[in-house]
Amino acid sequence: MRHELKFLVSEPSAKILKSLLGAVLKRDSHYPNGEYTICSLYFDDPEFSAYTEKNDGNQNREKFRIRLYNCDDSYIVLEKKYKKMKKF
């Protein structure tokens, strides 16, 4: 399972974080320089369910996308993303 948190940080803080995390985390072996572009195409049904569920704040939803890395169409990833509200 993947859990993702996103934070906005200043440029000086980003440099410090990259330095600290670079010392303990393994780099992605597919992209040795650590940088790549991502191109995504999202899909929805004729009723725009994914769009409507997101706008309505539905916590249990799913969506499909095709993703390319470095705009290279020799390797295309089809993903199903889903979110489920955790019950406490």
Phi and psi restraints in degrees (value plus and minus 20) as a CYANA .aco file:
   2 ARG   PHI    -132.2   -92.2
   2 ARG   PSI     113.8   153.8
   3 HIS   PHI    -145.9  -105.9
   3 HIS   PSI     107.4   147.4
   4 GLU   PHI    -142.3  -102.3
   4 GLU   PSI     109.4   149.4
   5 LEU   PHI    -139.3   -99.3
   5 LEU   PSI     120.0   160.0
   6 LYS   PHI    -144.0  -104.0
   6 LYS   PSI     119.4   159.4
   7 PHE   PHI    -155.5  -115.5
   7 PHE   PSI     125.0   165.0
   8 LEU   PHI    -113.3   -73.3
   8 LEU   PSI     104.1   144.1
   9 VAL   PHI    -147.9  -107.9
   9 VAL   PSI     136.3   176.3
  10 SER   PHI     -93.3   -53.3
  10 SER   PSI     142.5   182.5
  11 GLU   PHI     -79.7   -39.7
  11 GLU   PSI     -65.4   -25.4
  12 PRO   PHI     -81.2   -41.2
  12 PRO   PSI     -60.2   -20.2
  13 SER   PHI     -85.7   -45.7
  13 SER   PSI     -57.6   -17.6
  14 ALA   PHI     -82.0   -42.0
  14 ALA   PSI     -61.1   -21.1
  15 LYS   PHI     -83.2   -43.2
  15 LYS   PSI     -62.3   -22.3
  16 ILE   PHI     -84.7   -44.7
  16 ILE   PSI     -65.6   -25.6
  17 LEU   PHI     -82.0   -42.0
  17 LEU   PSI     -63.3   -23.3
  18 LYS   PHI     -80.0   -40.0
  18 LYS   PSI     -61.3   -21.3
  19 SER   PHI     -85.8   -45.8
  19 SER   PSI     -67.6   -27.6
  20 LEU   PHI     -86.6   -46.6
  20 LEU   PSI     -67.3   -27.3
  21 LEU   PHI     -90.3   -50.3
  21 LEU   PSI     -53.5   -13.5
  22 GLY   PHI     -81.2   -41.2
  22 GLY   PSI     -44.7    -4.7
  23 ALA   PHI     -96.7   -56.7
  23 ALA   PSI     -40.5    -0.5
  24 VAL   PHI    -141.8  -101.8
  24 VAL   PSI     -34.7     5.3
  25 LEU   PHI    -124.6   -84.6
  25 LEU   PSI     127.2   167.2
  26 LYS   PHI    -105.3   -65.3
  26 LYS   PSI     114.1   154.1
  27 ARG   PHI     -92.6   -52.6
  27 ARG   PSI     132.5   172.5
  28 ASP   PHI     -84.1   -44.1
  28 ASP   PSI      97.3   137.3
  29 SER   PHI     -87.6   -47.6
  29 SER   PSI     -39.7     0.3
  30 HIS   PHI     -97.1   -57.1
  30 HIS   PSI     -40.4    -0.4
  31 TYR   PHI    -155.1  -115.1
  31 TYR   PSI      61.0   101.0
  32 PRO   PHI     -75.7   -35.7
  32 PRO   PSI     -54.0   -14.0
  33 ASN   PHI    -101.9   -61.9
  33 ASN   PSI     -24.2    15.8
  34 GLY   PHI      59.8    99.8
  34 GLY   PSI     -14.1    25.9
  35 GLU   PHI    -148.9  -108.9
  35 GLU   PSI     119.8   159.8
  36 TYR   PHI    -182.1  -142.1
  36 TYR   PSI     137.2   177.2
  37 THR   PHI    -116.2   -76.2
  37 THR   PSI     132.2   172.2
  38 ILE   PHI    -143.8  -103.8
  38 ILE   PSI     108.4   148.4
  39 CYS   PHI    -135.1   -95.1
  39 CYS   PSI     103.9   143.9
  40 SER   PHI    -144.2  -104.2
  40 SER   PSI     121.6   161.6
  41 LEU   PHI    -144.5  -104.5
  41 LEU   PSI      97.2   137.2
  42 TYR   PHI    -115.5   -75.5
  42 TYR   PSI     128.9   168.9
  43 PHE   PHI    -137.4   -97.4
  43 PHE   PSI     131.8   171.8
  44 ASP   PHI    -162.8  -122.8
  44 ASP   PSI     147.2   187.2
  45 ASP   PHI    -110.2   -70.2
  45 ASP   PSI     153.4   193.4
  46 PRO   PHI     -79.8   -39.8
  46 PRO   PSI     -42.2    -2.2
  47 GLU   PHI    -109.8   -69.8
  47 GLU   PSI     -19.1    20.9
  48 PHE   PHI      37.5    77.5
  48 PHE   PSI      22.6    62.6
  49 SER   PHI     -81.1   -41.1
  49 SER   PSI     -65.1   -25.1
  50 ALA   PHI     -82.1   -42.1
  50 ALA   PSI     -63.8   -23.8
  51 TYR   PHI     -83.3   -43.3
  51 TYR   PSI     -67.3   -27.3
  52 THR   PHI     -85.1   -45.1
  52 THR   PSI     -64.5   -24.5
  53 GLU   PHI     -81.6   -41.6
  53 GLU   PSI     -60.6   -20.6
  54 LYS   PHI     -83.4   -43.4
  54 LYS   PSI     -68.9   -28.9
  55 ASN   PHI     -85.5   -45.5
  55 ASN   PSI     -51.3   -11.3
  56 ASP   PHI    -100.5   -60.5
  56 ASP   PSI     -26.5    13.5
  57 GLY   PHI      60.2   100.2
  57 GLY   PSI      -1.2    38.8
  58 ASN   PHI     -82.2   -42.2
  58 ASN   PSI     103.6   143.6
  59 GLN   PHI    -103.2   -63.2
  59 GLN   PSI     -33.2     6.8
  60 ASN   PHI    -135.0   -95.0
  60 ASN   PSI      80.9   120.9
  61 ARG   PHI    -170.2  -130.2
  61 ARG   PSI     147.3   187.3
  62 GLU   PHI    -162.9  -122.9
  62 GLU   PSI     138.3   178.3
  63 LYS   PHI    -172.3  -132.3
  63 LYS   PSI     137.4   177.4
  64 PHE   PHI    -136.9   -96.9
  64 PHE   PSI     125.2   165.2
  65 ARG   PHI    -169.3  -129.3
  65 ARG   PSI     135.4   175.4
  66 ILE   PHI    -127.3   -87.3
  66 ILE   PSI     115.6   155.6
  67 ARG   PHI    -149.2  -109.2
  67 ARG   PSI     115.8   155.8
  68 LEU   PHI    -137.7   -97.7
  68 LEU   PSI     125.5   165.5
  69 TYR   PHI    -130.1   -90.1
  69 TYR   PSI     114.0   154.0
  70 ASN   PHI      35.0    75.0
  70 ASN   PSI       9.7    49.7
  71 CYS   PHI      32.4    72.4
  71 CYS   PSI      10.7    50.7
  72 ASP   PHI    -117.5   -77.5
  72 ASP   PSI      89.4   129.4
  73 ASP   PHI    -105.4   -65.4
  73 ASP   PSI      -7.8    32.2
  74 SER   PHI     -99.5   -59.5
  74 SER   PSI     -35.4     4.6
  75 TYR   PHI    -157.4  -117.4
  75 TYR   PSI      90.4   130.4
  76 ILE   PHI    -138.5   -98.5
  76 ILE   PSI     114.9   154.9
  77 VAL   PHI    -129.8   -89.8
  77 VAL   PSI     107.2   147.2
  78 LEU   PHI    -121.8   -81.8
  78 LEU   PSI     103.7   143.7
  79 GLU   PHI    -143.4  -103.4
  79 GLU   PSI     124.6   164.6
  80 LYS   PHI    -131.9   -91.9
  80 LYS   PSI      96.7   136.7
  81 LYS   PHI    -124.1   -84.1
  81 LYS   PSI     121.7   161.7
  82 TYR   PHI    -164.2  -124.2
  82 TYR   PSI     132.6   172.6
  83 LYS   PHI    -147.6  -107.6
  83 LYS   PSI     117.1   157.1
  84 LYS   PHI    -152.2  -112.2
  84 LYS   PSI     113.0   153.0
  85 MET   PHI     -89.8   -49.8
  85 MET   PSI     109.2   149.2
  86 LYS   PHI     -98.0   -58.0
  86 LYS   PSI     118.0   158.0
  87 LYS   PHI    -120.6   -80.6
  87 LYS   PSI     110.0   150.0
